[in-house]
Amino acid sequence: MVRVIRKMARPQLQFDALTHPAEFYFIRHGESAGNQARKIQGHTDSPLTNQGREQAAQAGIWLKARQIERIIASPLSRARETATIIATTMGLPEESIINSDLIKELDTGIFSNKSFAEVEEQHNAAWRAFRYRSWESVPEAERIEALLERATLHWNNLISLANAGTTRILSVTHGGFFQWLFRASFGPSHASWMPLVHLDNCGLSSFFIEPVAEAPPNEPGRIFAEWRQVNFTGFSAVRVK
């Protein structure tokens, strides 16, 4: 007898369930020791450098004027420390930070905790394929299907929080995983790594969304949504009173 294993359907993006306007902010963690050493970190923990802490503090000054109500952070230390510094700078209690495995960095498989030079030397064939297939070519790395599922679930959590009254939320995440938060916002057809979205340490992106009551009932996804900023890093140039 052949046993048929049915694949679970990917969760559906629920933007059309939104009942209140909301602004969602996404920021990559500040510079970590792994970044400084030019290592591929993945799930490897790495503390912030002094520069990374300063980047987070500058972002917190800028974000204070945006009246952030809640922070959701990857549990990896470089993201959690960034979230804590931002919360402290904004005057939010640490209890306002929620840890979420959904937005931790992707698993980078056999490339994890290695420098780019080490990867090129030790895994040359995988490195060459990585240049055009990205993480789909790397043994043991997390695959697109899982990344899209995590991203969609996080978006749906944000919508649920907005509907419950928390409409200005910051997610502290990672450069690799942000690719899928960005792609998922355009719907399920955007399931390719290329083109990449560049994100600096503490690069911030913001997404505004609101329901449109005037839209015809048969119109799918009756919402207005736009990415207002992508990879903004000009915090020190903005004076916040």
C-alpha positions as a Markdown table, in Angstrom:
| # | Residue | x | y | z |
|---|---|---|---|---|
| 1 | Met | 0.0 | 0.0 | 0.0 |
| 2 | Val | 1.3 | 3.4 | -1.0 |
| 3 | Arg | 0.8 | 6.1 | 1.6 |
| 4 | Val | 0.0 | 9.5 | 0.2 |
| 5 | Ile | 1.3 | 12.5 | 2.2 |
| 6 | Arg | -0.7 | 15.6 | 1.5 |
| 7 | Lys | 1.1 | 18.9 | 1.6 |
| 8 | Met | -0.4 | 21.6 | 3.8 |
| 9 | Ala | -1.5 | 24.6 | 1.9 |
| 10 | Arg | 0.5 | 27.8 | 2.4 |
| 11 | Pro | -1.3 | 30.3 | 4.7 |
| 12 | Gln | -3.1 | 33.1 | 2.8 |
| 13 | Leu | -2.2 | 36.7 | 3.2 |
| 14 | Gln | -5.0 | 38.5 | 5.1 |
| 15 | Phe | -4.6 | 42.1 | 4.2 |
| 16 | Asp | -8.3 | 42.3 | 3.3 |
| 17 | Ala | -9.2 | 41.5 | 6.9 |
| 18 | Leu | -7.7 | 44.8 | 8.1 |
| 19 | Thr | -10.3 | 47.1 | 9.8 |
| 20 | His | -8.1 | 50.1 | 10.8 |
| 21 | Pro | -5.3 | 52.0 | 9.0 |
| 22 | Ala | -1.9 | 50.9 | 10.2 |
| 23 | Glu | 1.8 | 51.6 | 9.7 |
| 24 | Phe | 4.2 | 48.7 | 10.0 |
| 25 | Tyr | 8.0 | 49.4 | 10.4 |
| 26 | Phe | 10.7 | 46.8 | 9.7 |
| 27 | Ile | 14.3 | 47.3 | 10.6 |
| 28 | Arg | 17.4 | 45.1 | 10.3 |
| 29 | His | 19.5 | 44.7 | 13.4 |
| 30 | Gly | 22.5 | 46.9 | 14.0 |
| 31 | Glu | 26.1 | 45.9 | 13.0 |
| 32 | Ser | 27.1 | 42.6 | 14.7 |
| 33 | Ala | 30.5 | 41.1 | 15.4 |
| 34 | Gly | 29.6 | 38.6 | 12.6 |
| 35 | Asn | 28.9 | 41.5 | 10.1 |
| 36 | Gln | 32.1 | 43.1 | 11.1 |
| 37 | Ala | 34.0 | 39.9 | 10.4 |
| 38 | Arg | 32.1 | 39.5 | 7.1 |
| 39 | Lys | 30.6 | 36.2 | 8.2 |
| 40 | Ile | 27.4 | 34.6 | 7.1 |
| 41 | Gln | 25.5 | 34.3 | 10.3 |
| 42 | Gly | 22.2 | 32.6 | 9.7 |
| 43 | His | 21.0 | 31.3 | 13.1 |
| 44 | Thr | 24.5 | 31.8 | 14.7 |
| 45 | Asp | 24.3 | 34.2 | 17.6 |
| 46 | Ser | 26.5 | 37.3 | 17.4 |
| 47 | Pro | 26.4 | 40.4 | 19.7 |
| 48 | Leu | 26.2 | 44.0 | 18.4 |
| 49 | Thr | 29.4 | 46.0 | 18.0 |
| 50 | Asn | 29.6 | 49.5 | 19.5 |
| 51 | Gln | 28.8 | 50.8 | 16.1 |
| 52 | Gly | 25.7 | 48.6 | 16.0 |
| 53 | Arg | 24.5 | 49.9 | 19.3 |
| 54 | Glu | 25.0 | 53.5 | 18.1 |
| 55 | Gln | 23.0 | 52.7 | 15.0 |
| 56 | Ala | 20.2 | 51.2 | 17.1 |
| 57 | Ala | 20.1 | 54.3 | 19.4 |
| 58 | Gln | 19.9 | 56.7 | 16.4 |
| 59 | Ala | 17.1 | 54.6 | 15.0 |
| 60 | Gly | 15.3 | 54.8 | 18.3 |
| 61 | Ile | 15.5 | 58.6 | 18.4 |
| 62 | Trp | 13.9 | 58.8 | 14.9 |
| 63 | Leu | 11.3 | 56.2 | 15.7 |
| 64 | Lys | 10.2 | 57.9 | 18.9 |
| 65 | Ala | 8.4 | 60.5 | 16.9 |
| 66 | Arg | 6.5 | 57.8 | 15.0 |
| 67 | Gln | 4.8 | 56.7 | 18.3 |
| 68 | Ile | 5.7 | 53.0 | 18.0 |
| 69 | Glu | 3.4 | 51.0 | 20.3 |
| 70 | Arg | 4.8 | 47.5 | 20.1 |
| 71 | Ile | 8.1 | 45.9 | 19.0 |
| 72 | Ile | 8.3 | 42.4 | 17.6 |
| 73 | Ala | 11.9 | 41.0 | 17.6 |
| 74 | Ser | 13.8 | 38.0 | 16.3 |
| 75 | Pro | 15.1 | 36.1 | 19.3 |
| 76 | Leu | 18.7 | 36.1 | 17.9 |
| 77 | Ser | 20.8 | 38.3 | 20.2 |
| 78 | Arg | 21.8 | 40.8 | 17.5 |
| 79 | Ala | 18.1 | 41.6 | 16.8 |
| 80 | Arg | 17.0 | 41.3 | 20.4 |
| 81 | Glu | 19.7 | 43.8 | 21.6 |
| 82 | Thr | 18.8 | 46.2 | 18.8 |
| 83 | Ala | 15.1 | 46.0 | 19.9 |
| 84 | Thr | 16.0 | 46.6 | 23.5 |
| 85 | Ile | 18.1 | 49.7 | 22.7 |
| 86 | Ile | 15.4 | 51.1 | 20.4 |
| 87 | Ala | 12.7 | 50.5 | 23.1 |
| 88 | Thr | 14.9 | 52.1 | 25.8 |
| 89 | Thr | 15.6 | 55.1 | 23.6 |
| 90 | Met | 11.9 | 55.5 | 22.8 |
| 91 | Gly | 10.9 | 55.2 | 26.4 |
| 92 | Leu | 9.0 | 51.9 | 25.9 |
| 93 | Pro | 9.3 | 49.2 | 28.7 |
| 94 | Glu | 11.1 | 46.1 | 27.8 |
| 95 | Glu | 7.8 | 44.2 | 28.2 |
| 96 | Ser | 6.6 | 45.9 | 25.0 |
| 97 | Ile | 9.0 | 43.7 | 23.1 |
| 98 | Ile | 7.6 | 40.3 | 21.8 |
| 99 | Asn | 10.1 | 37.6 | 20.7 |
| 100 | Ser | 9.0 | 35.9 | 17.5 |
| 101 | Asp | 10.7 | 32.9 | 15.8 |
| 102 | Leu | 8.8 | 33.8 | 12.7 |
| 103 | Ile | 11.1 | 36.7 | 11.9 |
| 104 | Lys | 14.5 | 35.2 | 12.8 |
| 105 | Glu | 17.1 | 35.0 | 10.1 |
| 106 | Leu | 16.9 | 32.2 | 7.6 |
| 107 | Asp | 18.9 | 29.1 | 8.2 |
| 108 | Thr | 22.0 | 29.5 | 6.0 |
| 109 | Gly | 22.9 | 25.8 | 6.0 |
| 110 | Ile | 26.5 | 24.8 | 5.4 |
| 111 | Phe | 27.5 | 28.4 | 4.8 |
| 112 | Ser | 26.7 | 29.3 | 8.5 |
| 113 | Asn | 29.3 | 31.1 | 10.6 |
| 114 | Lys | 31.8 | 31.2 | 7.7 |
| 115 | Ser | 33.3 | 34.1 | 5.9 |
| 116 | Phe | 32.6 | 34.7 | 2.2 |
| 117 | Ala | 36.2 | 33.8 | 1.5 |
| 118 | Glu | 35.9 | 30.5 | 3.5 |
| 119 | Val | 32.7 | 29.6 | 1.6 |
| 120 | Glu | 34.3 | 30.2 | -1.8 |
| 121 | Glu | 37.3 | 28.1 | -0.9 |
| 122 | Gln | 35.5 | 25.2 | 0.9 |
| 123 | His | 32.2 | 25.0 | -1.1 |
| 124 | Asn | 33.2 | 26.4 | -4.5 |
| 125 | Ala | 30.4 | 24.7 | -6.5 |
| 126 | Ala | 27.7 | 25.8 | -4.1 |
| 127 | Trp | 29.2 | 29.3 | -4.0 |
| 128 | Arg | 29.1 | 29.6 | -7.8 |
| 129 | Ala | 25.4 | 28.5 | -7.8 |
| 130 | Phe | 24.6 | 30.8 | -4.9 |
| 131 | Arg | 25.5 | 33.8 | -7.1 |
| 132 | Tyr | 22.4 | 33.2 | -9.3 |
| 133 | Arg | 20.2 | 30.9 | -7.3 |
| 134 | Ser | 20.8 | 32.3 | -3.8 |
| 135 | Trp | 20.0 | 30.1 | -0.8 |
| 136 | Glu | 18.0 | 27.5 | -2.9 |
| 137 | Ser | 21.4 | 26.2 | -4.1 |
| 138 | Val | 23.0 | 25.9 | -0.6 |
| 139 | Pro | 22.8 | 22.4 | 1.1 |
| 140 | Glu | 20.8 | 22.4 | 4.4 |
| 141 | Ala | 19.7 | 26.1 | 3.9 |
| 142 | Glu | 16.0 | 27.1 | 4.5 |
| 143 | Arg | 13.9 | 26.9 | 1.4 |
| 144 | Ile | 11.6 | 29.5 | -0.2 |
| 145 | Glu | 8.4 | 27.7 | 0.7 |
| 146 | Ala | 9.2 | 27.8 | 4.4 |
| 147 | Leu | 10.4 | 31.4 | 4.3 |
| 148 | Leu | 7.2 | 32.5 | 2.5 |
| 149 | Glu | 5.1 | 30.7 | 5.1 |
| 150 | Arg | 6.9 | 32.4 | 7.9 |
| 151 | Ala | 6.6 | 35.8 | 6.3 |
| 152 | Thr | 2.9 | 35.4 | 5.6 |
| 153 | Leu | 2.2 | 34.3 | 9.1 |
| 154 | His | 4.0 | 37.4 | 10.4 |
| 155 | Trp | 2.0 | 39.7 | 8.2 |
| 156 | Asn | -1.2 | 38.1 | 9.4 |
| 157 | Asn | -0.1 | 38.5 | 13.0 |
| 158 | Leu | 0.5 | 42.2 | 12.3 |
| 159 | Ile | -3.0 | 42.5 | 10.8 |
| 160 | Ser | -4.5 | 40.8 | 13.9 |
| 161 | Leu | -2.6 | 43.2 | 16.2 |
| 162 | Ala | -3.8 | 46.2 | 14.2 |
| 163 | Asn | -7.4 | 45.1 | 14.3 |
| 164 | Ala | -7.0 | 44.8 | 18.1 |
| 165 | Gly | -5.9 | 48.4 | 18.3 |
| 166 | Thr | -2.1 | 48.3 | 18.0 |
| 167 | Thr | -1.5 | 50.1 | 14.7 |
| 168 | Arg | 2.1 | 51.3 | 14.9 |
| 169 | Ile | 4.4 | 48.2 | 15.1 |
| 170 | Leu | 8.1 | 47.8 | 14.6 |
| 171 | Ser | 9.6 | 44.4 | 13.6 |
| 172 | Val | 13.3 | 43.9 | 14.3 |
| 173 | Thr | 14.5 | 41.3 | 11.8 |
| 174 | His | 17.4 | 40.4 | 9.5 |
| 175 | Gly | 18.5 | 41.2 | 6.0 |
| 176 | Gly | 17.8 | 37.8 | 4.5 |
| 177 | Phe | 14.4 | 37.3 | 6.0 |
| 178 | Phe | 13.3 | 40.8 | 5.1 |
| 179 | Gln | 13.5 | 39.7 | 1.5 |
| 180 | Trp | 10.5 | 37.5 | 2.1 |
| 181 | Leu | 8.5 | 40.0 | 4.2 |
| 182 | Phe | 8.9 | 42.3 | 1.2 |
| 183 | Arg | 8.0 | 39.7 | -1.4 |
| 184 | Ala | 5.1 | 38.3 | 0.6 |
| 185 | Ser | 3.4 | 41.8 | 0.6 |
| 186 | Phe | 3.0 | 41.5 | -3.2 |
| 187 | Gly | 1.2 | 38.2 | -3.0 |
| 188 | Pro | 2.1 | 34.5 | -3.5 |
| 189 | Ser | 3.4 | 34.8 | -7.1 |
| 190 | His | 6.7 | 36.5 | -6.0 |
| 191 | Ala | 8.5 | 33.3 | -5.1 |
| 192 | Ser | 12.0 | 34.0 | -6.3 |
| 193 | Trp | 15.1 | 35.3 | -4.6 |
| 194 | Met | 16.0 | 37.7 | -7.5 |
| 195 | Pro | 16.1 | 40.6 | -7.6 |
| 196 | Leu | 17.3 | 41.2 | -4.0 |
| 197 | Val | 16.4 | 44.1 | -1.8 |
| 198 | His | 19.5 | 45.7 | -0.3 |
| 199 | Leu | 19.2 | 46.3 | 3.4 |
| 200 | Asp | 22.0 | 48.0 | 5.5 |
| 201 | Asn | 22.5 | 47.5 | 9.3 |
| 202 | Cys | 19.6 | 49.3 | 10.9 |
| 203 | Gly | 18.1 | 49.9 | 7.4 |
| 204 | Leu | 14.4 | 50.8 | 8.0 |
| 205 | Ser | 11.4 | 50.2 | 5.8 |
| 206 | Ser | 7.8 | 51.3 | 6.4 |
| 207 | Phe | 4.6 | 49.9 | 5.0 |
| 208 | Phe | 1.3 | 51.8 | 5.2 |
| 209 | Ile | -2.0 | 50.0 | 4.8 |
| 210 | Glu | -5.7 | 51.0 | 5.2 |
| 211 | Pro | -9.1 | 49.5 | 4.2 |
| 212 | Val | -11.0 | 51.3 | 1.4 |
| 213 | Ala | -14.7 | 51.4 | 2.3 |
| 214 | Glu | -15.6 | 52.9 | -1.0 |
| 215 | Ala | -14.3 | 49.9 | -3.0 |
| 216 | Pro | -17.0 | 47.7 | -4.7 |
| 217 | Pro | -17.9 | 44.6 | -2.7 |
| 218 | Asn | -16.7 | 42.2 | -5.4 |
| 219 | Glu | -13.3 | 43.9 | -5.6 |
| 220 | Pro | -10.6 | 41.6 | -4.1 |
| 221 | Gly | -8.4 | 42.8 | -1.3 |
| 222 | Arg | -10.1 | 46.2 | -0.8 |
| 223 | Ile | -7.1 | 47.9 | 0.7 |
| 224 | Phe | -4.7 | 50.7 | -0.1 |
| 225 | Ala | -1.1 | 49.8 | 0.7 |
| 226 | Glu | 2.3 | 51.2 | -0.1 |
| 227 | Trp | 5.9 | 50.8 | 0.9 |
| 228 | Arg | 6.8 | 54.3 | 1.9 |
| 229 | Gln | 10.5 | 53.7 | 2.7 |
| 230 | Val | 12.9 | 50.9 | 2.0 |
| 231 | Asn | 16.3 | 50.8 | 3.6 |
| 232 | Phe | 16.2 | 54.3 | 5.1 |
| 233 | Thr | 19.3 | 55.0 | 7.2 |
| 234 | Gly | 19.3 | 58.8 | 7.5 |
| 235 | Phe | 18.5 | 58.9 | 11.2 |
| 236 | Ser | 21.4 | 61.1 | 12.3 |
| 237 | Ala | 20.4 | 63.7 | 9.7 |
| 238 | Val | 16.9 | 64.0 | 11.1 |
| 239 | Arg | 16.5 | 66.1 | 14.3 |
| 240 | Val | 13.8 | 64.9 | 16.6 |
| 241 | Lys | 12.6 | 67.4 | 19.2 |
